[in-house]
Amino acid sequence: QESVRKDQISHFVLRLAYCRTEDLRRWLVDHESELLRVRFQELLPAEQHAFLARNGLAMKALTEQEFMQHRDFLYTSVQCYNSGIDANRVRTASGKEGSKMFFKVPFERVAELVRKRH
């Protein structure tokens, strides 16, 4: 796993370089979060579930029916909150595609997860 090792080393070097000010720390966290989001979206659904389980994140993907039932709300939310998800992709997604884009989060975890975004 040489690539994982290099990734970890570069992460810690960047943390050292960007720890001088709050603005630099925030910049690094934002970009590291974006990298994680992109890498997560590139995983197959089974790999996404394995990642969530391995990291103790009790989240399940929406079912196709749940996505279709809430698609308009999800589309509006994605537009309003600049989440990095293409809103038009949400609007036009089938139930099968949409069920891979969103996860159910226990309500009591929402505030914590949102607070950690920035």
N, C-alpha and C positions, 0 to 999 in steps of 0.2 A: 504494500500500500504506500508506495513512494509518493504518489500524488497527494494522498491525504496528509502525509507528513509535511510536504512542502506547503500545502494549504495552511496547516496549523502554524508552521513557522512564520509564514508571511502575515498571518493574522496577528500574531504576537509582536512582530516587528512593527506593524502598522499601529497597534495599540500603544507601543512605546513612543512612536513618532507623533501620534495625535493626542497624547494625554496632556499636553501643555495648557490648553484652554478648554473651557466648556464648549465653545463653538466648534473647535476641532473634534472634540469627543462626539458631539452631536452629529457632525458631518460623517464621521466614521461609522457610527451606529446606524445612521440612515442608509449608508451605502452597503454595509454588511447585511442589513435587513433586506435590502433589495436583492442582493446576491443570493441570499437564502431563499427568498420568494421565487426567484427565477429558477434556481436549481430544484426546488421542491416541485414546481410546475412541470419540469422536464421529466420527473419520475413517473413511472407507470403507477396506476392506482394501487396495485399490491405493494409496491415499494413505498408509496406515500403512507399507507396504513402501517407498514412495518416501521417506518421512521417515527410516526406518531407514537406507536406502542413502545418503541425502544427509548423514547424520550419522556415517557410518562404523561403524554397528552391524550386525555380521554375524549377524543373527538371522532365522530363518525361522519362520513360523507352523507349529504342529502340523498334521499332516494329520488328516482326519476319523477315520481308522482309529487313529492314535496317540492322539487325544483319547479315543476310546471305550475303548481299551486301558488308559489311565491315569486315567480319569475318577474312580474312587474315591479314588486317591491324591491327585489334584489337589483334589478336594472336601475331603479331610481337611487338606491343606496350607493351603488357603484359610481354613478354620475356625481353625486353630491360629495362623496368623501375621498375622491381621488385615490382609490385603493390600489392602483396599478393594474387592475383588470380592465380589459377593453369592454366598455359598456355595450357597444353594438354586438359584440360576441355573446354577451349575456342575453340581449334582446332576441337574438336569432337562434340561440342554441336549442337543440332538441333536449328532451328530458335526459337522455343518456349522456350527452355532452355536458349539460348543466350540472348533473349530479356529481361530476368530477371537479367542478370549480369551487364548490362551497362545502363547508363543514359545519356541523352542529356543535355548539359550544355550550356547556352548562352555564346557566344564567349567572351563577355566583362567580364564575371565572371571567366574565366579560369585562368588568371594570379593571381588573388586574391586567388583562391582555391589552386593552386599549391604552392604559397608562404606560405600559412598557413600549409602546410603539415609538415614542420619541424620547 
